[in-house]
Amino acid sequence: MVTRWKCCLTLPRLVSVHVPKAGGSSVGRLLKTVYGASYQANYGDNPAHPSSQRILDPGSYFARREMMPAHVRCIHGHFHPGKFSFSYHTVLFTVLRHPVDAVISWYFYWKQMKRQNDPLHDYFLDHGLTIAETAQLPLVRWALSRTYFEGFDMGRFDIIGRYPAYEKALKDLSARIGVPLDAGLKENVTPESEARQQASENVDLRNQLEDILRDDIRFYEHHTRG
């Protein structure tokens, strides 16, 4: 349980990027509880959606540089951080997951997810893609190095957490914003299954995925050192 320990107006401004299958749904729920009315979910312009402005018109997407509304102190969701113009004092946070593990989770999550008018997900279902074929979809293959962070100075992030060290990432964020966060809260987690476990332990498949996802793996390893 998270308690609103202080008035949300005294909390630092926070921009939190939710990369798919890296604990972002849980983070969003925690931040909404903490920031209350000054929290804003931002999922309507997902850069991994084929019909998003980020994909269709990237020049305009980055040129607009939205300001955080005056009443908003926390924005969390699926977006490229370059979408916003924010002050030096704004805290930037994200959690990244190793691309191989992320794609396996993404695949099994998509398998059980109902259609949601997402062309990429619909394509996945209509063509019965394998895990390796899913990994080769451009928006998935370069989810980190292009889709979510292309051209952005990652050194601007105050905290880049690693999904295997999710509790540490939340502890670091708690210290930064001055409010305790419950790492035990889990939301929108991909269900465990024997098929998923077998895929995760399949050495040949992991080697194949490592080859496909080598650009994102380099990105992940470079920005999560230490």
C-alpha positions as CSV (number, residue, x, y, z in Angstrom):
1,M,0.0,0.0,0.0
2,V,1.3,3.4,-0.9
3,T,0.4,6.4,1.2
4,R,0.3,9.9,-0.2
5,W,3.0,11.1,2.3
6,K,3.2,14.7,1.2
7,C,1.2,17.2,-0.9
8,C,1.7,16.3,-4.5
9,L,2.6,19.9,-5.2
10,T,5.8,19.5,-3.2
11,L,6.9,16.4,-5.1
12,P,9.5,16.9,-7.9
13,R,8.3,16.9,-11.5
14,L,8.8,13.4,-13.0
15,V,8.8,12.0,-16.5
16,S,8.5,8.2,-16.5
17,V,8.9,6.3,-19.7
18,H,7.1,3.0,-19.8
19,V,8.9,0.6,-22.1
20,P,6.7,-2.5,-22.8
21,K,7.1,-5.6,-20.5
22,A,9.4,-3.9,-18.1
23,G,7.2,-3.3,-15.1
24,G,5.8,0.0,-16.3
25,S,2.1,-0.8,-15.5
26,S,3.0,-1.4,-11.9
27,V,5.1,1.8,-11.8
28,G,2.2,3.8,-13.3
29,R,-0.2,2.6,-10.6
30,L,2.2,3.5,-7.9
31,L,2.9,7.0,-9.3
32,K,-0.8,7.7,-9.8
33,T,-1.4,6.9,-6.1
34,V,1.5,9.1,-5.0
35,Y,0.9,12.1,-7.3
36,G,-2.9,12.0,-7.3
37,A,-4.6,14.7,-9.4
38,S,-1.2,15.9,-10.6
39,Y,-0.5,12.5,-12.3
40,Q,-1.1,12.2,-16.1
41,A,-1.0,8.9,-18.0
42,N,0.3,9.3,-21.5
43,Y,-0.6,6.3,-23.7
44,G,-2.4,7.8,-26.6
45,D,0.7,8.4,-28.7
46,N,2.5,5.1,-28.3
47,P,5.7,5.2,-30.4
48,A,5.4,1.4,-31.0
49,H,2.0,1.9,-32.6
50,P,2.3,1.8,-36.5
51,S,-0.1,4.7,-36.9
52,S,1.3,6.9,-34.3
53,Q,2.7,10.4,-35.2
54,R,6.2,9.1,-34.0
55,I,6.1,6.6,-36.9
56,L,4.1,8.5,-39.5
57,D,5.6,12.0,-39.1
58,P,8.6,11.9,-36.8
59,G,9.8,15.4,-37.8
60,S,6.6,17.0,-36.5
61,Y,6.6,14.7,-33.5
62,F,9.9,15.9,-32.2
63,A,9.4,19.5,-33.4
64,R,6.4,20.1,-31.3
65,R,8.2,19.6,-27.9
66,E,5.1,19.6,-25.7
67,M,5.3,21.4,-22.3
68,M,4.1,19.6,-19.2
69,P,0.8,21.2,-18.2
70,A,1.1,23.5,-15.2
71,H,-1.1,21.3,-13.0
72,V,0.8,18.1,-13.9
73,R,3.8,17.0,-11.9
74,C,4.1,13.4,-13.2
75,I,3.8,12.0,-16.7
76,H,4.0,8.3,-17.2
77,G,3.3,6.2,-20.3
78,H,4.4,4.9,-23.7
79,F,6.2,7.8,-25.4
80,H,9.6,8.9,-26.6
81,P,11.1,11.3,-24.0
82,G,12.0,13.8,-26.8
83,K,8.2,14.5,-27.1
84,F,8.4,16.8,-24.1
85,S,10.2,20.0,-23.2
86,F,11.0,19.9,-19.5
87,S,13.3,21.8,-17.1
88,Y,16.7,20.6,-15.9
89,H,15.1,19.9,-12.5
90,T,12.6,17.4,-13.9
91,V,13.4,13.8,-12.8
92,L,13.6,11.3,-15.7
93,F,13.0,7.6,-14.9
94,T,12.6,4.4,-16.9
95,V,13.2,0.6,-16.4
96,L,14.7,-1.4,-19.2
97,R,14.6,-5.2,-19.7
98,H,17.0,-7.4,-21.6
99,P,15.6,-7.4,-25.2
100,V,15.6,-11.3,-25.4
101,D,13.5,-11.6,-22.2
102,A,11.4,-8.6,-23.2
103,V,10.5,-10.1,-26.6
104,I,9.6,-13.5,-25.1
105,S,7.3,-11.8,-22.6
106,W,5.9,-9.5,-25.3
107,Y,5.1,-12.6,-27.5
108,F,3.2,-14.5,-24.8
109,Y,1.4,-11.4,-23.7
110,W,0.3,-10.7,-27.2
111,K,-0.8,-14.3,-27.7
112,Q,-3.4,-14.0,-24.9
113,M,-4.4,-10.4,-25.5
114,K,-7.6,-9.5,-27.2
115,R,-7.6,-7.3,-30.3
116,Q,-7.4,-3.6,-29.5
117,N,-7.3,-2.0,-32.9
118,D,-3.5,-2.1,-32.9
119,P,-2.3,-2.9,-36.5
120,L,0.9,-4.4,-35.2
121,H,-0.9,-6.8,-32.8
122,D,-3.5,-7.6,-35.4
123,Y,-0.7,-8.5,-37.9
124,F,0.9,-10.7,-35.2
125,L,-2.3,-12.6,-34.7
126,D,-3.4,-12.8,-38.3
127,H,0.0,-14.3,-39.4
128,G,0.6,-16.5,-36.4
129,L,4.1,-15.2,-35.9
130,T,6.7,-17.2,-34.1
131,I,8.9,-15.6,-31.4
132,A,11.7,-15.1,-33.8
133,E,9.4,-13.6,-36.4
134,T,8.0,-11.3,-33.7
135,A,11.5,-10.2,-32.8
136,Q,12.1,-9.2,-36.5
137,L,9.2,-6.7,-36.6
138,P,11.1,-3.3,-36.8
139,L,9.1,-1.7,-34.0
140,V,10.0,-4.6,-31.7
141,R,13.5,-5.3,-33.1
142,W,14.7,-1.8,-32.3
143,A,12.3,-1.0,-29.5
144,L,15.0,0.6,-27.3
145,S,17.5,1.9,-29.8
146,R,15.0,3.5,-32.2
147,T,11.3,3.2,-31.2
148,Y,11.5,4.6,-27.7
149,F,14.9,6.4,-27.4
150,E,16.4,7.2,-30.8
151,G,18.4,10.3,-30.7
152,F,17.7,11.1,-27.1
153,D,20.6,11.8,-24.6
154,M,20.2,8.9,-22.2
155,G,22.6,10.6,-19.9
156,R,19.7,13.0,-19.1
157,F,17.9,10.1,-17.2
158,D,18.3,10.3,-13.5
159,I,17.5,6.6,-13.1
160,I,17.6,3.8,-15.7
161,G,16.6,0.7,-13.8
162,R,17.1,-2.9,-14.9
163,Y,14.1,-5.1,-14.8
164,P,15.9,-7.9,-12.9
165,A,16.7,-5.3,-10.3
166,Y,13.2,-3.8,-10.3
167,E,13.1,-3.3,-6.5
168,K,16.3,-1.4,-6.6
169,A,15.0,0.9,-9.3
170,L,11.9,1.7,-7.2
171,K,14.1,2.2,-4.2
172,D,16.2,4.7,-6.1
173,L,13.1,6.5,-7.4
174,S,11.7,6.6,-3.9
175,A,14.8,8.2,-2.6
176,R,14.8,10.7,-5.5
177,I,11.2,11.9,-5.0
178,G,11.0,11.4,-1.3
179,V,8.1,9.0,-1.1
180,P,8.2,5.2,-0.4
181,L,7.0,3.0,-3.2
182,D,5.8,-0.6,-2.8
183,A,7.9,-2.9,-5.1
184,G,5.5,-5.7,-4.2
185,L,2.7,-4.3,-6.3
186,K,2.5,-6.2,-9.7
187,E,0.1,-5.2,-12.5
188,N,-0.4,-6.4,-16.1
189,V,2.2,-9.2,-15.7
190,T,2.5,-11.7,-18.5
191,P,1.1,-15.0,-17.1
192,E,3.7,-17.7,-16.5
193,S,3.3,-20.9,-18.5
194,E,5.2,-24.0,-19.4
195,A,5.5,-22.8,-23.0
196,R,7.0,-19.5,-21.9
197,Q,9.4,-21.2,-19.5
198,Q,10.6,-23.6,-22.2
199,A,11.1,-20.7,-24.6
200,S,13.1,-18.8,-22.0
201,E,15.3,-21.8,-21.4
202,N,15.7,-22.7,-25.1
203,V,19.4,-22.0,-25.8
204,D,19.1,-22.2,-29.6
205,L,16.1,-19.7,-29.6
206,R,18.0,-17.3,-27.3
207,N,21.0,-17.4,-29.6
208,Q,18.8,-16.7,-32.5
209,L,17.1,-13.8,-30.7
210,E,20.4,-12.4,-29.6
211,D,21.5,-12.2,-33.2
212,I,18.3,-10.5,-34.3
213,L,18.2,-8.1,-31.4
214,R,21.9,-7.3,-31.2
215,D,21.5,-3.5,-31.7
216,D,19.0,-3.3,-28.8
217,I,21.2,-5.6,-26.6
218,R,24.1,-3.3,-27.1
219,F,21.9,-0.3,-26.2
220,Y,20.6,-2.1,-23.1
221,E,24.0,-3.2,-21.9
222,H,25.6,0.2,-22.5
223,H,22.9,2.1,-20.6
224,T,22.4,-0.2,-17.7
225,R,26.0,-0.7,-16.6
226,G,26.6,-0.5,-12.9
